[in-house]
Amino acid sequence: MKKRKMLSLFLVGCLAAGTLAGCGGKSNSGDSQSGSDQASSDFSKLKILGTEGWAPCNDWNEVEEYSAYQILKSKLDDAKLDIDWEVVAPEQYSVILQTRFASGKDLPDIAKAHTMDDAALMALAEQGLIIPINEIIDKYSQGPAKEAFDKKFPTMRPLTTAEDGNIYWFCNVQSKYYGDNTDPNGSFSMLYRRDWADKLGIAEPTNLEEFTQMLRDFREKDANGNGQQDEIMFIDPSSFRTSIAQWFGLPTDMIALDPVENKIVSPWNSPNVKPYFEYLNSLVQEGILDPSVAGNWELMAQKRAENKLGCLWDYTNAMWNEPTVAEIAPDALYAPLMPLPALDGVEPGSMSEPSSMVWERYVVTKDCEDLEAVARLLDIVYSDEYAVLTAFGQEGVNFTYEDGVMTPIPGLTADMAHEQRISEGAMLWNGVLPRVQEVDMRQQVANCDDYKRQVTLDLIDYDLKYPDQVNNFLALPTKEESDKINALLPNLQTASKELATKLTLGQISVDDLDKEVEKLEELGLSELVDIYQARYERYLANMPS
């Protein structure tokens, strides 16, 4: 891949371009006045290695045309930071990153390391190839970065502190709030075609039996009106991330946090797992759950566009499903359900997204000489202004405030944002700098229909929430734990998914479930649960009081 150097665009400046010889990635330097006073010694230079962002800007050569990047550039200028961006195509990134670290030469100052697992990164730390960022923050931060790690995002330190007490990467981070509630979890639900139910005179289900009868009626009464019994539901049966599993009192993954017992468990050891798979298999037998579509997201999108999807699993307040079928069914409404009772004596749970999340990694390498400049960058990244810019864009361009609630500009589509070069920052630089977002839940429900808004708010206060993404509750593994996890987890994940799928499809009888779970135990299921439990206890111990 040729390497290009594009000269930066100031808010009141102009764009110039040049080229650099070389290979391996695109380079976009912050110098806009080569040889001038901007390139003088009062500006610190940092080289950042990363990959391209999301659509609509998946071409780094276009990034300076966007208003959000221009604002970021002005903040970098104010901090006297001159960034040399080395941007590699996503399909090449993992190999290039590993090759550079393996050689230990020609390292950037900062690299996105999302393609490396805990063990690989800690090995780099042991070799001295990446250095602790907590020391940089503690010594040089002027406030925002230190505040982020110490107070604003309280789970960040517990989730990123290594066995030796150091922090070797900074991260994407999210924190949600709703008024005075600082822990308003997001939620996932089963969403059903409310317009179909209304047309057929079906009341909203209040239990599993009524839910199943509704799905059955969608097919038998030809809810989509095409003369065929082709109305189906969509979940991924290889996973416990279905919302229906939580109605049966099951946690969200092969190993997950049980909020009832407040400990790490596996749903495979629950007595409720057998009736859950009996239920899924009954849906397959009736044609409600199509084996060819179940778990296949590409086919799901096709069936949805063909107006054949009567129910699906998604975010409770998802607004993106209806437009996909609008040409065929302009009145389509995917309405979320509150958790439905599925078993006598079992309280149905909701599936929740943690309000505080930490993900992806960015490391500082041994070749970085200007650590104070890194701290200045981190103070930008973890500032309130950056959080708005990266997650939501520019006020008056991407959003406005109405009664204190951030509201997207009406009618602004992704295509329009691309054409007008006004996408929010995460669309542009999520591959080279972290995504930081503080989310007011009022904003997330502001543009929902009334029903989705109410269910979303009701689920914030719902008592039983099964949290998704267990890694957001686990301290980093020790070296010994990491070796065990790497040895056990891949085979267990594969076996768990295969077992769940075969039970759903009836290829394995639920009568044989105990013998199948014994096979998971032989692969180390209980041993892995114990490791995760130890990490969970360390996480709780390290949470700020």
N, C-alpha and C positions, 0 to 999 in steps of 0.2 A: 504494500500500500504506500503511495507517495505521501510525503510529509509536507504539510503546507503551513505557512505562518501567516496568519491574518492579523492585521494591526487594528487595535481596539477603537471602538466608536464611543466617543464621549456624548453626553446628552446634548451638548452644544457644538459638537465637533463633526468631523466627516470621516468617511471610511477610505482607507488606503489598503492596498494589498501587496504582498511580496511572497517569495517562495524560499524554502529551505530545502536543501538536498537531504536525503536520508530515507529511512524506511521504518515501518512498525506502527505508525500512527499519525494522526493529524495534530499539528501543534498550532496553538493560537495564543500568541504572547500578549501580555498586557501593555507592551511598549507601543505608544502611538506617536512618539516623537524620537525616533532613533537618533542617538547622539545628542539629544537635547537635555534640558535640566530634569525632565521626568525620569530619564534613565540614570540620573546622577545618584550619588551615594546615599541620599536621604530616602530613596525608595528601596525597599527590601524585595528581593526576587525569590519567589517560591515556584518550584516545578511540581505540578500535580498530575498524576497519571490516573486516568479513569476511562470510562466508556461512554458511549452516546446515550442520551436520555430517551424519553418516551416520544411517541407521536404527540403532537404534530411536528415537533422539531427533532427528527432522528438523524439530522445531518448537522454536525457541529459547525460546518462552514457557514450555516445560516444564523447561528446563535446571536451574533451581534446585531442582527436586524430587529430583534425583539426588545420591546420597551422594558420588560422585566430585567433582562440582562444588562441593559444600559443603566438601570438603577443600581444593580449589583456592582457594576463597574465603577460607578461614582462612589460607592461605599468603599470599595477597594482602594480607589484613589485617595479618598479622605484618610484612610488608614496607612497610606503610603506603601501599598502592596502592589507589586508588579507580578502577575501570575502568568507563568508559561504553562498552558494547558496541553498535555499530551493525551490525545483522545483516540482510543483504539476501538475498532468495530467489536460489538458484543461477541460475535462468534470466534474471534481471535483472542479475546481478552484473557481467558484463563491460562492459556498456554504461554502467552507473553509475560504475564505476571509471574508465573512460576519460574519461567526461564530466567527472568531478571533477578529474582531472589536467589535462585540456585547458583547463579554466577557471583552474586554479591557485588556486582559492579554496575555502573551506570544506573544507579537507583534514583528515582525522583525524591523530592523532599517528602511528599505525601502520596499515598496510593490508596485507591479504593480496593478493598480486599474481600469483597462479598463472595468470591468464588472459593475462598479457603475456609476450612472448618476450624473449630477451636484448637484441635491438636496441631494442625499445621501452623496456625498463627503463634501458638505458644512455643513451638519449635523455633520459629523465627526470633521470638523474644529471647529464648535461651542462647541462641547464636549471636545475639546482639544486633541483629539486622533491623529490628524495629525497637523503638525506645518508648519508655513510659510517658504518656501524655499528662498524667496527674501531676508530675513534677513540673512540666511546662506550665500547666494551668495555675498551680499553686504559686509558682514564682513570678509569672509574668501577666496573668489575666488581670485586666482592669475592672472586671466585674461580671459581665454577662456570662462568660463560659464557666467561671467559678460558681456563679449563682445557679446556672443550669444543672451542674453536677451535684451541688450541695443542697439545693432547695426546690427549684422550679420543677425538675423532673426527678422525683424522689426515688424512682426505681433504677435510675441510670447507673449510679455507683454500685448498688448490690448486684446488678446484672452484668457488669463489666469488670469487676475487680478480680484479678487473678489470684492464684494461691499464694503468690509472694507479696500480695498487698498492693500491687501496681495495676494501673489501667493502661492497656496497650492499644486501645483504639477508641475513636469517637464514632458516633452512630447517628442514624436516623432516629427520630424520637417523636412520639405523639402523646399529647395529654388532652383529655376531654373534660369539660365542665358543663354544668347546667345550673345557672344561678349560684347558690351557695354550695351545691353538691359538687364536690371535686372528684367524685368517682362514679360518674354516670355512664356505665358500660354501654357500648353499642350493642346491637343485637341482630341475630339472624332469625328468620322465621320461614315457615311454609307459606307461600303466597298462592292464592287460588284465584281463578277467573270469577271475580264477583259479578261481572256483567253476564256471564253464562248462568250463574246461580240465580240471579234476578230474573232472567228470561224464563228459566224453568221453574220458578217459584220455590226455590230451595233456600231455606233459612240457613244462616251461618251455623256451621257445625259447633257443637259444644262438647263433643267427646270423640273418641277414635271411631266408634261405630258410625256415627253420623258423618264424619269426615270421609270414611270409606264409601258410604252409600252415595255421597255427593259425587265422588269420583266415578263411581259405577254409573250413576245417572247421566253424567256428562257423556259417557260412551253410548249407553243404551238409548238415550233420548236425543242423540246427535246434536250436542250443544253447539258445534261450530257450523252446522247446517250444510255439510258437504255430502251427506248421504252415506257416510261410512263410520264405522266404529273405530276411529283412529285418535280419539282424545286420550292423552296419556299424562302422567306426572313425571317429573325429573328429580332424581337425587343421584348421588354417587354411592352405590351400595358397598363399595370397597372400603369406605371410610365411615367413621361414626359421626362425622360432621354433617348431619342431615336434619337437625332439629327434631325429627321424629324419634331418633334414638334418645334424645333428652326427655321426650314425653314418657319414655319407658324407664327413666331414671338412670340413664347411662351417660358417662362422661364422653368427651368429644374426640378422643383419640385412643390409639392402642395403649398408650400410657398417658394419663391426664390427671388433672387436679379434681378431686371430688369435694365440692363445697360443703356437703353434708358432714363428712367425716374430717374435713380439712386435712387431707393427706393425699399422697399420690397413689393411684390405683390403676388397674386395668379393667376395662369393661368386660373382658373375657372371663373374669373371675366373678362377675355378678350373676345372680340367679335370674335376672331380668333379660339376659342376653338371648336365652333360648326363645321366649315368646316374641322378642323383637324380630328375630330372623324368621320365625314362623309367620309373622305378619307380613314381612317383606315378600316372602315366598308366595303368600296368598295373593298379593298384588300382581306378581309375575304371572301366576296361573290365570288370573282374570284378564290379563292383557293391559292392566292399568299401568304397570311398570314394564316397559318394553326392554328386554335384555339387550337389544342391539343399540339402544340409545342410552341406557343407564350408565352414568359415569363418563359418557362421551360428550364433552362440552361443545364440540363442533357440530355434532348431530343435534344436540339440544337447541343450539341457535337456529339450525335449519327448521326443526319442528316448530319452534316458537314463531318463526317468520311465516310458516305455513298455517298458522292459526290452529295448531294441534296440541298445544301445551296447556293443559288445564290447571296444572299446579307445579310449582318449582320451589327449590330452596334458594334463598338469597338474603341480602340485607333487608331488614324489616322495612326500611324507608326507601328501598330501591325505586328509582323513577325511570330507569333506563330500559325496562322490559316492554312497556306499552308502546313506545315509538317503533319498535322493531316489527310490530304487527299492525301498525296504524293504517296502512293502505288497505288491508283486508278487513280489519275490525277497528274502526276509528273510536269506538266506545270501550275498547278493552281496558280492564282494570284488574291488575294483580294485587289483591288485597291480602295483607298479612293476617295470620291467625295468632291469637294468644295460645300458649301451651295447652294442649288438650289431654284430659285424663285418658290413659291407655291401659292401665292395670289397676285392679282393685288394691287399695292400700298403698299405692305408689304416687307420690306427689309429682306431677309433671313439671319438668324444668324447662327453662329457656336456654338457648345457646347464646352466649354473650361474647363480645369482643372486649378485651381489657381496655379500660380507659387510658391507662399508661402503657405504652408499647415502645420497645427498643429493638431495632433491627438494622442489619447491614453494618459493615465495618470500614473505617478509614484509618490508616496507620501512618505514623511518622517514622521515616527510615533513619538509619545510622548516618546517612550522607547529608542529612539536614544540618546546616551550620547555624542558621538563624532561628533559634527556638523562640525568641521574642516575637519574631514575625509570625510564627505559627500561632502564638497566643493571640496576636492581633486578628488573625483570620478567624480563630475560634470565637473570639468576642463578637465578630460580625455574624457568624453562623448561628450562634445561640442568642442573638438579640431578638427583641420583640418585632422589630421592623423586618428582619429577615424571615422570621416565622410566617408573617403575613404574606410577604412577597413570594416566598417559595411555595406555599400551599394554596394561596388564593389570588395572588397577583397584585395589581395596582388599583387603589381606590379611584373610582370614577372611570376606570377603564374596564376592569374585570368585575368590579363589585361596587356597591354603595352601602351605606348604613341607613337602615330604616328603623327608627325607635331603638337604636342601639344594637340592632341585629344586622350582621353582615348579610347582604342579599346580592346574588349574582345579577349582572346586567341581563335584563330579559331578552330572550331570543339569541343570546350569544352562543353559537354552536362551536364545536371543535374545528370545523372547517373554516368558519369565520375567524376564529382566533388565529389560525394558521395564516390565512390570507392577510389579515390585518397586523400580524406579528405582535400579538398581545397575549400570548399564553402565560399562565402563571409559571413561576420559576421552576417548580419540580418537573414540568414538561421539558425544560431546557437543560438543567444541570444536575438532575438527579444521579447522573452517572459519574460526576466528578466532585460534587459537594453533597452533604447530607440534606435530606428532607426533614424539616423541623416544622411541626404544626401544633398549635394550641387551638382546639376545636370547641367552639360554643355550640352545644347541642341544639340551642334555639335556631342556629343557622341551618343545621342539618335537616330540621323539620320545617323550616320556613316555607319551602316550596313544595312540600308534600300535599297530597289531597288530605282532607280532614281525617279520613279513617286511618291512613298510614301514620299521620302525625300522632293521633291519639294512642294507637297501639305502641308506637315507638316510645312515647312518654310513659305509658303504663308499664312497659317492660323495664324502664329505668328503675321503677319502684317495686318490681316483681321480686319476691323473696328468694326463690331458688334459681340461681344462675349457674350454669355449667360453663366455666371459662374456656375459651378457645386458646390455642397457641401456648402450650405449656411452657415453652422456653422463656416466656415473659414472667415466669415464677421460679426460675431456677438459677442459682448462682453458677458461675463458670465451673466446669469440672476440674478436679485435680488431674495431674498427669495420669495417675493410676486409673481414675474414673474414665478419663478420655480414652485410654487404651481399651478399656472394657467396652465402652459405648461403641467405639469403632469396630470392635470385634463382633458385637452382638446385634447392634441395631439394624444394619442393612438386611440381614437374613430374616430377622423378626418382622420388619416392616413388610417385606415381600410375602412372607408366610401369612401374616395377618390379613393383608389385602386379598390374597387368593382365597383364604378361608371365608372371609366375609362375602366375597362375590359368589363363591360356590354354594354357600348356605342360602343366599338370596335366590339363586337360580335353581336350587333344588338338586344341584350336582352332588352335594353332600347333605345327608339327612341330619336334621337337628337332633335326632336320636343318637347320633354319633358324636355330638358336640364335645362331650367330656373327653373322649379319646383324642379329638383334634386339639383341644386345649392342652392336653398332656404333651403333645408334640411341640406346642409353643413353649411350654415350660422347659422341655429338653433343649430348646434353643436359647434359653436364658431369660424368659419373661420375668419371673419373680426377681431374679438378680438385677435386672435393669430397673424394675420398680424400686428396689431398695436403693440403688444408686441415685435415682431421681428424687427419692424421698430425702436422702442426705443433702442433696443440693437444695431442695426446697427449704429444709430447716436452716441451712446457712443463709439463704436469701432472706428469710424472716429475721434472722439474727442481725443481719446487716442493714435492714431497713431503718431509716432515721426514725427516732422516737417522736 
